């Protein structure tokens, strides 16, 4: 009789265990399926901004058979550039002289062969750094006055075409409100999807704030961001939201 009672108890315990395991397994499967139901949406935020810093390299060249005269030409060109900048109300204390170089046509890697043209060529770059991009832009449109004054300008090299580069330095101030706006727009898209699919929107499964981009305002072929004083700042946030029945 005792053995029979023990057998009944063991059977009941086994049955309860099986039922509980089945319940937990089923509940876990239901949760797993619910976790698979989510929507991925993107939210975009854009701002039109104006550059607050300009860097303008002015590369000058002088050539002569006499080294002293070539150097005097370079010095004269630099003086005329500084006078020109001051006339355009640009602070010349922010101008720096860089990349001074002298080449001698009689001394080259091929061993003393001469070539046509002046023997000595001197190059120097005047780099203007200004917190007044509008003044630099206006001055760059009058650069022909320097040529008329006898300044020989050269493009190319480290500074590309030699025109001004306009920089926006206040991106960190825009990040918090733009991230908030992009996230809000992503949620709006997720809510619309939930309504269309007759679901309820749940919490966030995963989020990526995206990378901030500074783009040219006029996005046409051949237009570089640095050449435009007005720019577009953009961020695209990607958010995954759970969906509930």
Secondary structure as GFF3:
##gff-version 3
##sequence-region A 1 245
A	DSSP	alpha_helix	2	35	.	.	.	ID=ss1
A	DSSP	beta_strand	38	50	.	.	.	ID=ss2
A	DSSP	beta_strand	53	64	.	.	.	ID=ss3
A	DSSP	alpha_helix	67	87	.	.	.	ID=ss4
A	DSSP	three_ten_helix	92	94	.	.	.	ID=ss5
A	DSSP	beta_strand	95	104	.	.	.	ID=ss6
A	DSSP	beta_strand	120	130	.	.	.	ID=ss7
A	DSSP	alpha_helix	133	140	.	.	.	ID=ss8
A	DSSP	alpha_helix	144	148	.	.	.	ID=ss9
A	DSSP	three_ten_helix	157	159	.	.	.	ID=ss10
A	DSSP	beta_strand	165	167	.	.	.	ID=ss11
A	DSSP	alpha_helix	171	196	.	.	.	ID=ss12
A	DSSP	beta_strand	200	208	.	.	.	ID=ss13
A	DSSP	beta_strand	213	216	.	.	.	ID=ss14
A	DSSP	three_ten_helix	225	227	.	.	.	ID=ss15
A	DSSP	beta_strand	230	244	.	.	.	ID=ss16
###
